[in-house]
Amino acid sequence: MGTLNREVEIVLRCLFRRTAFTTVAVLTLALGVGVNTAIFSIVKAVLLNPPPYSEPERLILGYQKHLTTGQVSGVSLPNYFDWRAQSRTIESLAAMNQNFVRASTERDSDRVLTAEISAEMWDILGAKPVLGRVFTPEEQVRKDAVAVVSHSFWEQMLDRDPKAVGKQIRVNKMPITVVGVLPPNFRFPYWSAECKVLMPLPTDNTRLGEDQRSARELLLVGRLRRGVSFQEAQSDIGGIAARLAADHPRANAHWAAHLVPMQNSVVEFAAPILLLLFVAAGLVLLIACINVAHLFVARTSERAQELAIRLAIGATRQTILRMLVIEGILISLLGCGVGVLLASWVLGAVLKLGANMVPRLEEATIDATVFGFAALLALLTGLVFAGAAAFRAAKTYPGIALNEASSRNTENAGARRMRKLLVVSEIALSIVILIAAGFTVSSFRRVQQIDPGFDIRNILTLRVDAPLNQASQTKEWQRFYDTTLSLIEAVPDVKAVSAVNALPLGGGTNYTFKVAGSDDPLTGEGLAQFRTITPNYFQVLSVPMRHGRSFTSQDHDQAPRVVIVNETLARRFFPNGNAVGEFITLQSPEFGSDEAGPRVPRQIVGIVADIHETTVTEARPSAFYVPYSQTAVRRMRMVVRPQTKSTPQLAAAVRSAILSASGDPEVLQVQTVEEWLGRTLAPRRFNALLMAMFAVLAILLAAVGAYAIMAQSVTVRAHEFGIRMGLGASGGEIRRMVFKQAMFLSVMGAIVGSATAYGMAHYLQKQVNCACTLGGGSSQSTLPELMRQGFSYFLGNLQPDVPTVGVSCGFVVGICLIASWLPARRASRVDPVEVLRRQ
C-alpha cells in the first residue's frame, strides 16, 4: 500500500508540473463526459426510470383506431362501460378527459389544466393524497361537485393552507369543494403538463345513448390482471370491439381497439430523438478520447528517455505500466469532476430549451446513478488512453530508447501509423456528427418552408370561451359570437375577422361521415377533420374556393344543413365528378343542440383548397367545414386579418373589444399564426439545436486534435526538416510538405465520415418510410413500430443530399487545415544549423 501511495504522489507531482498537458487533457475529457452525462440523465428520467406507479408494467392506455385510415382516437363513454364490463383480462379500467378551465380561489385566478376522471383511476395509479381523500364512485354517480387538487395548485392557489380540505374553489364559475390534495410527485400518464384540478367524470344517462357511441373523447387507463400478457389483453379487448362493431355498426363498424403499454407511450415520442442525441454525444466522447489518447502517447514518446533510464537503473516494466495507468485514472477522475459540473450546466440549459417538449424531461437530475455513470465512463476512457500509452511504453527497450533520444528521432513507423489513424478517425467522427446535424437542420428548414395551404402572415389569433352558466345554450353562444365578431370588425385597422373551433396545424376533432346513398364501407364511409366556422373564414386565411360557394349569413340554424369539403375528401369519395350538390351524413353526434337532430344529411355547397389541419409534416387530411350557426360550440378561435400588420396594440384593442361583450368572456392565447406555427415546430427545433451543439463540440475537438497531432508530427520530424533545409529545401516546400500530409489525412477522414453518415441517413430514412406505411389495419403497437413512428415525427422530411455532405466535409477539412497552419509555419522555420549541431 505504501508503494502505491508513493507512486500516486509521484504521478501527481508530474501532473502538476506539466500544467498545460494536465489542463488540456482534463478539459477535453470533461467535454466528452459532461455532454454524455447530461444526455444519460435525460435518458434515465424519460426511458429507464419506470413510471411512478405501483407495478407499472401492468399499466396500459386504451384508444380506438380506424381500420381504414389508421387514425387513433379516444373511446366513447358507452364503449368504455362495455369494455370495462366485458373484459376478462383487465383488472380495472378508468377513463379521463382533459380540458383547460378558469379556476378561481379567494387568493387568485388562473387558467389551468383539469381532468374529469372515473373513480377507478385512484386505485389503478395508486394515488394517496397528502391531505384529505380522493372522491368515491358514489360521488361520481351522484355528480357531486367535489375535486382533488394537485400539490402545486395547493401551494400556489391555496397558499399551502393545511385546512384546504373542505374549502370551495370555482371552476368556470361553478363552486367545487376540495376533498383532497395530491402528493408533489404525482403525475398522470406521460403528459408533461400537470393536471391541477381533478373532478369526477360525468356518467349520467344522457351520455350513454346510442348517439354518444361516436363521441370518442376519453383516454382509458387500465391495469392488467396478474399473469396476463399485453397480447392477451389486446386480443380480449379486440374481440369486445368486434362485437360492439356488430351490435352498433353506425358508430363502431370501422373502429378497432388499440392498446399501448404505458411506457411505450413515452418511447414512441422520446426514444428516437434521445437515441440520436445519445449516439451524437457518444461520438463527441470518442473524439475526446482520441485526443487524450494522443496526448498520452505523445507524452510517453517525449518521456522515452526518462522511461529508459528508469528501466536501466532497475525499475520493472510493471512499475512503469502501473504509473502510466495511475496517471490515466487520475486524469479520468479530474475530468469526471469537471464533467459533472459541466453536465449540470448543460442539463439546466436543455431543461429550459425542452420544457414541455419531451415527457418527463423535468425529472432529469444529476443523482447518484448519473454520477456513477459519469465516474464509470471517465474510468473506462481513462483506461483506454492510459492503455494506449502503456502499450507504447511496453515496447520500450532501454538501449534503443536512449539511442533514439540522443538522435532526436523518437518516432518509429508504428507511431506514425497510429498518429495518422488518430487524425483520420477524429475527422471522420466529426464529419459524421456535422452531416447528421446538417441533415437534421435542413430537414427542419424544409418543414418550415412547407406551404400550410393558407397565408400565415399577419394573422392574429385569440382563443375565446363564451360565458358559461347553467342557463347557457347553443343559441346564446351563437348570439355571443355574432356580437363578438361585430365588435372586432369595428376595431380600427381590422380588415376581416372570422372564427373556427380549432386552428390549422394544431390537430382537432375527427368525425366519421357517410356518403349519402353509398353502401360500400370502403368508398362510402370515411374519417375527416371537423371544423365549425363563421362566414369569411376562408377569406381571412386566403384559402381559394375551388368550386361552389362559401358560407353566408343565409346558412342559419333554420336553413337546410350544408357543408364545405376540401379537395382531398372530394377526390377520394367523389372521383367521378364534382362533389358540389352531393350529400354526406355525419356519423358522429354534432355539437350543440341541433334542432334538426343528429345525422341529418348535409349538402355539399363548396370545395375548398386543402389546408394542413394537423401538422405541416403530415399529408393534408380529408376535412369538412360546417357553419357555426348550425353547429355551435362554446370555445372558438378568433382569426383576425389586419389592414397593415399585427401589432401588440392591435391585439390589445381586439382583446378589449371581446371583453366588452356581456357575460364576462375569457380571452386566452393571444398570438399570431406565425407564433402558433413556431410552437408546433418547437420539438423539431429543439432536436436541431442540440444536434448543432454536438456538431460544434465535435469540430472544436477535432480542430484541437488535428493541431496537437500535426504539432507533434512537426516536433518529431524537426531533424528531418533541418536536413532537408540544409540540403536546399525552402520554407515554402516544407510548409507544402506538412500541408500535403494534413490534406491527405483530412480527405481520408472526409471519405470515411461522409460514407458512414450517408449510410446512417439512408437507414433512418428507411425507418421513416416504414412508419409512413404502417397503421392501416394494425391495432397493435409494437416497440419497433413506435420507434419508427417517432423517427417519422422528428425526421419526416429527412432527405440525404449531396450538398449537405459536401459542405460539411469541406468545412471540417478546412478547419483541420487551418489548425495545421501553425505547425506547418513552425516546420518552415527550423534552423538547419541548430538541428545539425544537436545531431
Disulfide bonds with the S-S distance in Angstrom:
none
